[in-house]
Amino acid sequence: MTATIAYDRPVSNFIDKLSATGHVTHKSYKKTSVTLHHNAGRMSHQGMLDVWKTRPASAHFDVDAAGRVAQYVKVNEYAWAVGNVAGNQRSISIEMANATLAPGWTVAEVTWKSAARLAGWHFAKVIGERPSKSNLFYHHHWSSTECAGPHMEKIYDKVLAAAQEAYDHFRDSHPVTGHSKFEPFPGASFFHTGRKSPIIAAMHHRLVAEDCNRYQSSANADVWGPGDVKSYAAYQRKLGFKGDDANGVPGKTSWDKLRVPNV
């Protein structure tokens, strides 16, 4: 079974079921925005799947009336959601169940707040930029439609603020593993660009405890926070690494030069 995102809340998995309909284009694209929709009904997660079984449409996620999340399309893949090829390629689409129908098309607070939080997670973990008016959209940004409805239009600023709050939370959070000590270099497979590895988490923990501001200053980088790829690469360059060797990936040589003890 295709796995859902590694979200910190439950995500119901409809990925393979939707894929079986043939309404998914399995081609990956770089995502640069999130688009919110209302689903024009009080749809359950299964209800959305049933609609998409007969209508060639899709979205990456749906948030139901209780704020529960389901995933239908892998994040980096194309979803038939916004009526615009470039938008379908570059945006992550999140449907929201309505609380009331026409003409208001209201969306309950628990639903839109859950969608905004999910959007913030994607900006932190996938897109790598803070939500703003230039990358958090409603469906009508891409095509001629009133979606996500007049109610959501009125509260856009609240939705954006909630997404930004979630982004800040996920961007600043540093997951703790079950280990108190780490090997000096656990291997490149432990480290993925833009994600923390145990060795980076250890370095971050130590530096924050001592003086992370001094670390950021000495790195002389456009840092996103101590212990990320940019700032570690800058520190490697400060230590004398050249070219591709300053890649932001911790290795034994740079670890020895940096002399940050294990924690």
Secondary structure, DSSP 8 states (H G I E B T S, - for coil): -------SS-EEE-HHHHHTTT--EEEE----EEEEEE-SS---HHHHHHHHHHSS---SEEE-TTS-EEE-S-TTEE-S-SS-HHHHHHEEEEEE--SS-TTT----HHHHHHHHHHHHHHIIIII-S---TTTEEEGGGTSS--TTHHHHHHTHHHHHHHHHHHHHHHHH-----S-SS--S---GGG--TTS--HHHHHHHHHHHHH-HHHHHHHHTS--SSTTSHHHHHHHHHHTT--GGG-SS---HHHHHHHT----
